[in-house]
């Protein structure tokens, strides 16, 4: 059974890490539902998705024409 360290850290058991597909360097999120804590692997957002819709709506050709 994992135990909190003095810094309030805990080691996630290997079987759970493998099951949710996390490893060193991965980001995780915690959700609290009543008195239950749920651990999720944070979804990675592709760099291009950050800028989706940045130029507004319309056809790519129209946007490119305006930029030129």
N, C-alpha and C positions, 0 to 999 in steps of 0.2 A: 504494500500500500504506500503510495507516494506521500511524503511529508513535506510541509513548508519549511524552507530554510529560514535563517535569521533575516534574510532580505525579502521574505515572502515569495520566494521562487519555488517552483515545483517542476520535477521532471515528468514529461508526458511519456507514459509507457510506450515502448516500441510498437506493440501491436496496434495501439490507437493511432500513433503517428503514421504507420503503414496504411491503416484502413482509411484515413482521411487524406493521405497523400501529402504529408508535410515533412520537411526536412530542414537542415540548417539554412538560415537566411530567409525562410518563408515567413510571411506575415500572417498573423492569425487575428481573429476577432472573437470577442466574448459577448454572448447575449445572456441576459438574466430573465428568466421566466419563472415568476413566483420565487421559490427558493432553489431553483435548478439553474446551474450555469452550463451554457452550451458553447462549445468551442467550434469555430468554423475556420477553414482556410480562407484567407482573404482573397477575393477574386482579383486577379491582375487585370488592369485596364490597359489595353494597347495604347501606345502613344498617340496613334492616329485617332482613336476614339475620343481622346480628350478634346480634339478640335473639330469633331463632327458637328456640322451645322454652324461653324464659326463664320463662314462666309455668307451665310444666309441660305435661303431656299432658291431653287432653280436648277436648271440644267448645268452640268459642268462646262459645256461649251460656252454658255452665256456668261458664266462667272469668269472664265478665262479671257473672254473677249473684253470684258469690262476691266480686268486687271492689266491688259496690254495697253 
